[in-house]
Amino acid sequence: MSILCTGSVAYDYLMNFPGYFKDHIIPEKLEHISLSFLVDSMVKQRGGVAPNIAYTLALLGEKPRLMATVGEDFDDYRTWLETHGIDTRCVKVIPGKYTASFFANTDKSNAQIASFYAGAMADAANLKIKDAGEDVTMVVISPNSPEAMAEYPVQCRELNIPYLYDPSQQIIRMDKETLRTGVEGADSLFCNEYEFELLQKAIGLSENQILSLVRFMVVTQGKDGAFVYADGKKYVIPSFPQDEIQDPTGVGDAFRGGFLRGLTLNLDWQICGQMGSLAATYCLEHRGTQNHSYTPAEFIKRYRTQFDDQGALDALLNS
């Protein structure tokens, strides 16, 4: 199985303000608000949903392919991805644009003021699934420009390639018909608990109706783990114990990568979910979405401290 990961590629600029935003907001003057906050620190991190998923897949021995549009500032990021086993041949640089960027300023109460610059991501709809290669056997359609997320499901159906549909953050930006078309043609669906409620409301379908359309569905539950719906059953996936909690950013992406690696190895649904759970915990224990690392052997050893796989994960070492 060759997995094509589509979605956003971005740089995250994360800043910390040593005070409280609320102390500097005058409610009766909101229509004239003009504020500037002197921050204590800033870090630049590699991010974006598609490379985050691909990174976990690569850690676990998969050779994922990335398809996205990026800016002229992508060279270092490309080198990083290729060094870590991610195929970037389908990543297109858009001249005169920057890679999508997320700017977040967080205060002492964890209140956050953020901006997202789409940049080169706005051109993603111009890419074609058929150009990614005939060996692609699954496409991950994750948050991207709304136009791209409308185009890719149609192209996958025309090419008869199954796709995992993950609209998540873009549910509120997409219209009912586009979302419904994406779900109705999907092989599988990924959402978190809140997003799944939004999705049902947006497309006018119940949980059971959605389940009747897809081969399997995963709904993550944050600290409470996840549910996997497949073969007429509901599998309860516990969260994996953490040594420490550093940063929740990208945890859902890591879960997807871990789950999908289990799927490529034809492991059962419970084990796929538990692989996702451990992959998510590795990410949670580090700041940034791609700053954790492990070998397949280390992953298996830690997995077996909580779960019995009866030797199934040995496939990670032999793939």
N, C-alpha and C positions, 0 to 999 in steps of 0.2 A: 504494500500500500504506500503510495506517495501522496503526502498531504501538502496542499497549497494553502498557506495562511494569508488571507487578505484582511485589510483593516488599516487602522491608523498607525503611522510611525511618527514619533514625536520626541522632542526634547522637553524634559520637565525642569523648570527653574523654581526651586523651592526655597522660600525665604522665611525668616522668623523675626517677628516684631516683639520686643521685650515688654510691651505694655498690653493694654486692652483697647481694641478698636472702639468699643462703646464709650470710652471716656472722651473721645474726640468727635463724637457725632452729636450735633445739635438738632433735635427732632424738628423744631419749627423752621429750620433752615435747610431741610433736605433738598428742596428744589434748587438750591444754590450750592450744593455740596462741592467742596474742593479740598481734597486732603492728599498729603504725601507723608508716608511713613518711613522713617530711617530704620533700616533693619540691621540686626546684629550679624546675620549670616546668610549665605546663599550657596546652594549647591546645584550643579547642573547634572541631571541624570538622563540616561538613555531610557526611553519609554515608548509607549504606543502599544495598543492591544495586540496587534499581529506579531511583532517581534517578541513580545513577552511570552505569548503562547509558544512560538517557535523555539524560544530559548529553552524552555522546560523540555520540550520534545527532544531537542538536541542533547541536553544533559542525560536523557534516558536512552540515548542511542539511536533515535530516529534521525532522518536526514530531511528536515522540512524545507520547503521552498517558500520564499516570501514574495508577495506581489503587492506593490504599493507605489505611490508617487512621493518623491522626496525633493528637498531643495539642494542648492549648491553647497550647503554646509554638511552634507551627509558622508563625506569621505571617511572620517574617523569611525563613524558608526558602522559603515559598511565593513571596514576592516575588522572591527570587533565581532560583528556577526559571523563573518566568514571564518575568522579564527576559531569560533566556537561551533562550527559545523552547520551553519545555516546558509542555504543556497540563495544568493541575492540576484541571480541573473534576471529576474522579472521585476526588479526595482528600478523605476525610471526617474531620473533626475529632471526636474522642470527648470529650465534656465530662467534666471532672474527672480526666483522665489526661494524662500527659506523653508526648511522642514517645519512641519506643524509644531507649535510650541505651546506649552502649558505654563503659565506664570501664577504661582500661588504664594500668598503671604499669610502666615498663620500667627495668631497672637497667643498670649499666655493661657487663654481659656480654650484654645483650639478652634476659635472662630476663624474663618478663612475668607479672604477676598481673593478671587482668582479670575484670570482671563485666559481664553484659549484662542490662539491664532491658527486658523486652518492652513494657511500657506499652501504648500504644494499638494496637500491632501485634497484640495478642491478639484484637482485634475484627475482624481482616481477613476472616475467613470470612463475615461478615455482608454483605460487598459482593458484587454480582452482575455477572458479565461482561456480561450483556444490557443493563445500565444504562449501559455505557460508550459506547454509540452503534452504530448499524447500519453505520457506515463502517469499523469495526475489521476488519482483514483478517488480522492475526496477533497472538497474545498471547504475551508472554514470562512464563513462570511461574518466578520465581527465588525464593530462600530467603525464607520468610515464616513465619507461624504454621503449624504442621503441619496444623491444621484447614483453613486456607485452601488449602494446597497439595494437600489431598485433594479439596476442592470444585472448584477451578478447572478441572482437567482434565475432570471430568465435565460441567461447564457448557460448556466449549469443544466437546466432542463433540456435545452436544445442539444447539448452535448451528451446528455444522459449521464452526467457525473453527479453522484450524491453530494449534498452539501449540509453542513452543520450551520444552522441559523442562530445567530447570537446578536439580536438587535440592541439589547441592553440600553446603553446611554442614549441611543438615537431614537428610542420609541416615541419620545415626545416631539421629535422633529419630523417624523414620517407620517404620511396620511394613511387612513384606514385601509384603502385598497392595496397600497404598496406593502404594508405590513402583512395583510391577510394573504396576499399572493406569496410573500416570502415564507410564511408558515405553511401554507397549503402544499407547497412544492418541496418542503424540506425533508431530508432523511431524518434529521434530529434537531432538537431545540435546546438551547442553554439560556438560562436566566437566573437572576437571584430572586428571592422571594417577593420583594417589593416590585421589581420589574415585571414579574409574571402577573401580578395583580393589574398593573398598568396595561400589559399586553392584552389580557382578557377583556378589559374595559374598552381598549382602543379598537379591537377587531370584532367585538361582539360575539365571542365564542367562549364557552365554558371550558373548564379544565378537561372534562371528559371528551368534549368535542375536539379539543386540540390534540389530546392523546390519541384519538382515532386517526389523526392525520399523519403522525410521525412514527418512525420505528422505535425511537426512544427519546426521553426528555430528562434533563437534569435541572433541578431547581436547588441552587445553593442557599444555605440558611445562615451564613455568617458563622459565628462561634458555635452554632448548633449543628454544623455539618452540612449535609445535603440529602436530597431525596433523588433517587434514580427510578424512573418509571420505564419499564421495558417488559415485553412478553406478558402483559397483563398483570404484572406484579409491581409492588412498590418496595424498593430497597432503601433501607435507612443507613446512611453513611455517617459515622461519627466523626467529629473533628479530631485531628491528631494532636496529642499533647505537645505544647510548645515549651522550649527551654526558656524563652523570653519573647516578649512582643516588642518589636521595633517599629514596624510600619505596615499598615494594612494595604497600602497601594500595590496593585498588581496581584493580590492574593487569588482573586477569581481567575485571572489569566493563567496563573500557575496551576490551579486546579484543573482547568481545561486541558492544559498540556499533559498533565499526569494521567488524566482520564483517557485522553486520546491515545497515549502511548500504550496503555493497557488494551485499548480497542484494537490497535494495529497488531497486537500479539495474540488476539482472539481469546483474551482472558474473560472470565465471567463478569457479570455486571457489578457484583459486590466488590470484587478485587479492583476493577477499573475505578470505581468510586473511591476506594480506600487509597489507591495510588494517587488520585487527585487530591485527597485529603492531606497526605504526607507532603506532596509537592507544594501545596498551599502553605503548609507550616514552615517549610524551608524558606519560602519567600517572606512570610510574616516575621521571621526572626532576623531579618536584615533590612536596612534602609535602602530604598531603591528597588526596582523591579527585576534587575538582572545582576545583582551583586552577591547572590548566593551561588554556591556551587557544590557539587557532589559527584561521585562516580556511581555507575549503576550498582557496583558492589556495596558501596556505603549506603545507598538508598535501600537496597534489599535488607541489609543488616538492621537498619533502623526500623524499617517496616515490620520486621519480624519480632520486634520488641512489643508490638501491640496486636498484630494480626497474624493468623495462621494461614499461609498460602499453599501449604502442602507441596511446596517445591515449584509452584506455578511461575514464580518470578525468576526462576533460573533462566527462563527464556530471554530475560534482559541481557544476560551474560553471553548468550549464544546467538544473538541476533546480529 
